[in-house]
Amino acid sequence: MQPSEQPAIPDAQAAAIGIDQSAGDFSYDIKYDYDAGNGLTENTVRYISAVKKEAPWILDFRLNALKTFLAKPLPTHWATRDLENIDFEKIRYYLAQGQKPKRTWDEVPEDIKKTFERLGIPEQERKYLAGVEAQFDSEAAYSNVKEIVAKQGVIFMNSTEALREHPEIFRKWFGKVIPTSDNKFSALNSAVFSGGSFIYVPPGVKVAQPLQAYFRINAENFGQFERTLIICDEGSEVTYMEGCTAPKFSTATLHSAVVELVALKGAKIQYITVQNWASNVYNLVTKRGLAQEDAEIKWIDCNIGSRLTMKYPGVVLKGRRARGEVISIALANDGQHQDTGAKMIHAADETTSTIVSKSISVGQGRATYRGQVYIPKHLKGCKNNTECDALLINTNSRTDTYPAITVRGDKHATQHEASVSKVSEEMIFYMQQRGLTEAQAMSLAVNGFINDLANQFPMEYSVELKRLIELEMEGSVG
Amino acid sequence: MTTHPQTNTAAAPAWWQETRAAAWERYSTTPLPARDDERWRFSDVAAIDLDGYDLSGAGGQPMDGGNVAALSPFTKTKYAASLTFVNNRLAHRAPLPGDLATKGVIFCPLDEAIEKYPQHIQAYLQKHDVALGSEKFTALNTALTTSGALLYVPKGITIATPLLLKHIAAGDATSVYPHTLVILEDNARATLVEYFASAEPEARHFASGVNDLHAGPGAHLTYIGAQTWSTNTLAFQTNSIVAQRDARILSLNVHLGGRLARHESHSRLQGPGAHSEMLALTVATGAQKFDQRTLQTHQAPNTSSNLLYKNALLDTAKTIFSGLIVVDPDAQKTDAYQSNRNLMLSDDAESNSLPGLEIQANDVRCTHGATSARIPAEQEFYLQSRGIDPESAHELLVAGFFEEVLAKLENEEIQTALRAMIEGKFKK
């Protein structure tokens, strides 16, 4: 591919795919299919790759992924038909580098502003979280963090940088835990990914403070297709947090990330997500970890916002005595469907896994647990324990549970328990006796329901999470 | 087969011929299950090959009564009446005692019921599709069944002694289509035992059975189905259970035979106070595959259901349990439970559990559980240290594992007969 002076993408098409032509001051000497029309085309993929100055193998990877994406059907034979409402033609797949969001604080919807306020989020952060402005101060903070961990040999940067600077480590694991063809949305991500984090922790290094993402990815603020890869080398440890409890005011309708974790021998990774997308967002994310011998991967996954979330963090327990854990909290309010769960693929002897899932359905919200536990033949001493509890608040709330457990052989133990119930009337009555309103009592009961899980979050997250649940519960009773 | 194999021989009323023709049409136009059908995802779909079976239901020679009786493990149990079908033909009949007949109880072959009691057949037969995946096979059953039976118990009548139905497949490549219709009117009570077996332990048989069980307000029905099909049988069985206000239905299915045996059971709780107890015991050995699909649909407030499916897996056997509790939006105060327990007795056996919940009412108590584990090593060691060989130990442990389910039956004779059947599987 040779750059030339020819305009690469006609303006109409560039506008349609959300590309600011002026941002990419280069073009290619190749023929484009000008009739491809709106939506995602090979041109879009080539453009993204070019803007990022990617190596040819990455472009090939993207182009293959695009083919897979186009060939794969939507999984509506088992998932909700709401997926069919996604208009892939209208989605903006990439906002070129350098283009800042053209938004003002006034455009942020009232309810989101109120939520920011109630959560006690500082003015500066609010604007950043709403996507009104980039947070240059936090860029500085990020640099500090980066410096501290860099002294330990930790690599922590965004995926685009990492692909350029550390291709040798990146390529080894990239797409290995989650193959492009895993599902339609992992294929989509593989074609158009942008942003996301890359972390490499050298052998034996224990990163003291959790690494955070959201104040960092300002270079590509609108990476709705971020790609995260975390590799913990032998005996190392890291905790990574992404997202935030505040709502994300987003004009995009599709968020489709791919997150791959690799825990080598004896390593420990803890990955914390709190998702609170705006209620028009389809949040279709693929997250999976690979745990080698004696390694441990723990997903703490909390889903509060979005219109539809489909996310089932998984662990492939590849080495002996590897451990996997998923802790999941979902709150589905009116108009929301939280289709979440976990996957545990046991692939070595004496591997153990735990899944704890709690969901709350409010109003006409729908919470779904979908799980997979798989213990194939000729393994010994594998164990899984799964607990799912669903709480239904209103008469029209809905919950579903669909686990699938496959066990081969007589040397394992699996156990799955699920329950669905409502908040006990006695409990509400008791609290009302003590002077609480019904809504306050309900909110307290719901916080009690998730308390043991929320306590596993870092403290400030745990506090915000509880406040957020209080907010969500307001007006849901009476 | 493109035309209905029995069209020319049937001497049934026109409405029944029409019903059968429509069912045949459904059968012919419905494709065989494929793996991309979510309801068959965990099944061994490739094992469903209908080639080589005589699907007309016409095959085989009738057997004499003595040989048939010897095939049943229920010989020592007292029955109020019994009907035995061999290769879809009535081979033996022990009629109802006079007092029950005069009270209006009906227990007769389906052919007879179609002639004499069309109102019951028209009102209840196949009114509720089980809809769990085997629509093709239930259609085939309706199109071809001649080995069906009707049990009708009028209001307030209790039949103290169980009734017995036997279905035997004999000869090679034969197919059978048992169809059982049970109607209990208000506050009636009855127990029905149904036994399915192959005359030869290794013959190739195809069985497609359907049960329609209706319990009217306040009625109590106990239904026990036990099968020891040959190890080469393809068996499909669907149960449709409807319980009205304050009705109680206990259904127990014991699965021992078959190469691939799929059982679908759907309980509909339609009136307040209705209860369905759904039980199953399976001993899976050799390369057997058992696929069990259940639905507990709560359609009215204050209904309850309890499901307990226990599987013992040996050799390279495979089981699938896929169950769903569905609570409709207005079915408040539902109390539903669902449990699948797998006892793994071999390193090559595979169990699949998919216990599901779909809850649309909020004031409910719905729970489910699934476990899959081996016998605790201490128990195994204990038995071995007492000189019990591993195979006998397995048998004892399975017997103990199953006792929780058998204890739910009130009839000791039936319990004994079922225990003997289960033991028999280990003797083979």
Chai-1 contact restraints between the chains, C-beta under 6 A:
chainA,res_idxA,chainB,res_idxB,connection_type,confidence,min_distance_angstrom,max_distance_angstrom,comment,restraint_id
A,H77,B,E38,contact,1.0,0.0,6.0,A-B,restraint_1
A,W78,B,E38,contact,1.0,0.0,6.0,A-B,restraint_2
A,L392,B,N362,contact,1.0,0.0,6.0,A-B,restraint_3
A,N394,B,N362,contact,1.0,0.0,6.0,A-B,restraint_4
A,T395,B,N362,contact,1.0,0.0,6.0,A-B,restraint_5
A,S397,B,N362,contact,1.0,0.0,6.0,A-B,restraint_6
A,R398,B,Q360,contact,1.0,0.0,6.0,A-B,restraint_7
A,T399,B,I359,contact,1.0,0.0,6.0,A-B,restraint_8
A,D400,B,E358,contact,1.0,0.0,6.0,A-B,restraint_9
A,T401,B,G356,contact,1.0,0.0,6.0,A-B,restraint_10
A,T401,B,L357,contact,1.0,0.0,6.0,A-B,restraint_11
A,Y402,B,G356,contact,1.0,0.0,6.0,A-B,restraint_12
A,A404,B,L354,contact,1.0,0.0,6.0,A-B,restraint_13
A,I405,B,S353,contact,1.0,0.0,6.0,A-B,restraint_14
A,I405,B,A370,contact,1.0,0.0,6.0,A-B,restraint_15
A,T406,B,N352,contact,1.0,0.0,6.0,A-B,restraint_16
A,V407,B,S351,contact,1.0,0.0,6.0,A-B,restraint_17
A,V407,B,S372,contact,1.0,0.0,6.0,A-B,restraint_18
A,R408,B,E350,contact,1.0,0.0,6.0,A-B,restraint_19
A,G409,B,D347,contact,1.0,0.0,6.0,A-B,restraint_20
A,D410,B,M344,contact,1.0,0.0,6.0,A-B,restraint_21
A,D410,B,L345,contact,1.0,0.0,6.0,A-B,restraint_22
A,D410,B,S346,contact,1.0,0.0,6.0,A-B,restraint_23
A,D410,B,D347,contact,1.0,0.0,6.0,A-B,restraint_24
A,D410,B,R374,contact,1.0,0.0,6.0,A-B,restraint_25
A,A413,B,A373,contact,1.0,0.0,6.0,A-B,restraint_26
A,T414,B,S372,contact,1.0,0.0,6.0,A-B,restraint_27
A,Q415,B,T371,contact,1.0,0.0,6.0,A-B,restraint_28
A,H416,B,A370,contact,1.0,0.0,6.0,A-B,restraint_29
A,E417,B,G369,contact,1.0,0.0,6.0,A-B,restraint_30
A,A418,B,H368,contact,1.0,0.0,6.0,A-B,restraint_31
A,S419,B,T367,contact,1.0,0.0,6.0,A-B,restraint_32
A,V420,B,L357,contact,1.0,0.0,6.0,A-B,restraint_33
A,V420,B,I359,contact,1.0,0.0,6.0,A-B,restraint_34
A,V420,B,C366,contact,1.0,0.0,6.0,A-B,restraint_35
A,S421,B,R365,contact,1.0,0.0,6.0,A-B,restraint_36
A,K422,B,N362,contact,1.0,0.0,6.0,A-B,restraint_37
A,K422,B,D363,contact,1.0,0.0,6.0,A-B,restraint_38
